[in-house]
Amino acid sequence: MFDTTLRNAKDRIAEPIARRMTRISPNTVSLIGVAFGIGSAIFAARQLYLWGLAFWLINRALDGLDGLLARLHDKQDDFGGYLDILLDFIAYAAIPLGFGLGAASQNIYLALAGLLSIYYLNTASWMYLAAILEKRAAHNPETATTIVMPAGLIGGFETIVAYSLFFLLPQYLLQIFIIFSALIFFTVIQRLIWAQRKLS
């Protein structure tokens, strides 16, 4: 919901660092980032929540840096965008799974299954819609992403907040899983209504 505004602010802060990073490729930054994401999931499984939170935030910082690096050094390409989103989804799936393994609770397992199912639905809702918008040559230069991502209630920033709450409030993990799943489902409905109005 706030992604474009916050991305612009983040880029202004990170640009001096990114301009000096001339010897590392954006894809390498993406791969380092997913390593931190997997590390965060491992810490979640072992209930080392502060370490997990730190690795999660580093993962998100590197995820923002790779795209900026590509734009500043004229290294943008479709493969880099594809790799970036693929690695993002590895981290997005691994961390809740880590919490599920660490909690070892049937209720958490059920909530986790619901959350991952909603992820599957959400991915279909925006990826196929993005493909249709690409077919129609839709483009928003403000997004600075490889493909058009239809906005919704839950975006990148809100996901960072939700995952941070997993680590900060593990005693409420079940409730956070359920609330986050409901908000993502609402986002899917938002996109469906938008698509019906714009594409019919």
N, C-alpha and C positions, 0 to 999 in steps of 0.2 A: 504493500500500500504506500510506503514511503520510500521505495527503493530508488527512484530516479533522483529525488532531492538529496537523499543521503549519499548516493553514489557520487554526485557532483561535489559534495563537501569532502568526502573521503578522497577523491582524486586530487583535490587541491592540497590536502595534507600530505598525501603520499607521493605526489609528483616529484619533489626534490630528490627523494630516495630512488624512485624508479629511473630518473634520468641518469643516475650514476651507475645503474646496473646494466652495463653494456655487454658483459661477457656471459650472461646467463640467459637462456631462452625462456620465453613464457611457459612453454610446455614443461620445462624442468621445474619451474616454480609450482605448476599445477601438481606435478608428481610428488614434490616435497610436501605440498599441502595435504594431499590425500593420505600420506604417511602419518601426518599429525592427526588426521581424522580417524584413521584406524587405531592409532595410539590412544586417542580419546575414548574410543569404544572399549578398548582393553581395560583402561582405567575404570570405566563405568562398570564393567563386569566384575572388577576386583573391588569395587566400592571405594575407590580412591578419587573422590569427587572433585577435590580442588585441582588435582593434576589433570583430571579429565576435562574440567572447565578450561584450564589454561591451554591445553592442546586443542580444544574445540575453537577457542578464540583465535589461536594462531592459525588454525586451518582456515577460518573465515578471512583473516587478514591476508593470507597468501592467495586465497581465492579472488580477493579484490585486486591484489597486486598484479596477478598474471595478465589480466585484460588490459590494465593500464600500461604495463610494460610493453605489450604488443602494440598498442596504439601509439605510444610515444616513439618507439623505435621502428615503426613501420613493419611489424612482424605479424600483423593480423592475417589469419587464413581460416578457411572453413574447418580444417582438421583441428586446429587449436580450439575453436569454439565447441566442436563436437567432443573433444577430449575433456575439456573443462566441465561440461555438463554431465558427462559420464562419471567423472571422478567425484563431482558434487553428490551424485546420487549414491555412490558407494558410501560416502561418509554419512549421508542422510539416513541410509538404511542400517549401517553398522552400529551407530551409536544407540538407537533405541533397542536393537538386538542385544547390545552389551548390557544395557540396563535390565532387560528381561532375564538374561543369564544370571546377573548378579542378584536380582530380587528373588528368583526361584519361587514365585507365587502364582497360583493358578489364575487369580484375578488379573495380575499383571500380564500374564501370557495372553489372556483373552483381550485385554485392552490393547496390547501390542499387536495382536493379530488384526484388530479393528483399525489401528493406526496405519499399519502397513497396507491394508486393503484400501483405505482411503487414499494413501499415497499413490497406489496403482491407478485409482480412478482419477485423481487429480492430474497425474502425469498424462493420461490419455486426454483429459479435457483441454489442457493447454498445448500439448505437443501437436495434436492433430489440428487444432485451431490455428496454431502458428504456421503449420504447413499450408492450410487454406489461405491464410493471409499472405504468405510468401507467394503462393500461386497468383493471388490478386495484386501482387507487387506492392503490398502495403509496407510502409516503412516509417519508423519513428526515430529520427536521428538522436533524440534525447536519451534513448535507452542505452546506446553504446554497447549493445549485445549483438551476437552473431545473427540471431533470429528475433523476430517480433514475439514478445512474450505478453499476451493479454493480461492486464492488471487484475488484481482481485484483493479481497480483504487480507489474505495471507500471502506474503511475498518473502523475499530473502531476509529483510530486517526482522520481520515477525518470527520467522523460523529461528534466527539467531537468538532472539529473546526466549522463545519457547524452550529451545535446547539448553540454554543457560539455566532456565528454571528447573529443568530435569536435574542438573547438578547441584543447584543451590537449595532445592527443596525436595530431596529424594523421598522424604516421608510422605509427600503428596503426589508421588509419581503417578499413581492410578488416576487421580482426579485430573492431573495435567494432561495425561494421555487422552482421556475422554474429552476434555474441553478442546484440546488442540485438534483432535479428530473432527469434532463438531464444527469448528471454525473453518477447517479445510473443506469439509463438505459444503458449508455455506458458500465458500469461494467457488467451488465447482458449479453450484447453482447460479451464482452471479455470472459466470462465464457462459453458461447455457442460455440464460436470458439475454445477455449481450449478443451472443451469436445468433439467436433467433431473430433479434431486432435488426442486426446489421447484415446478415447473410441471406435472409429469406427473400 
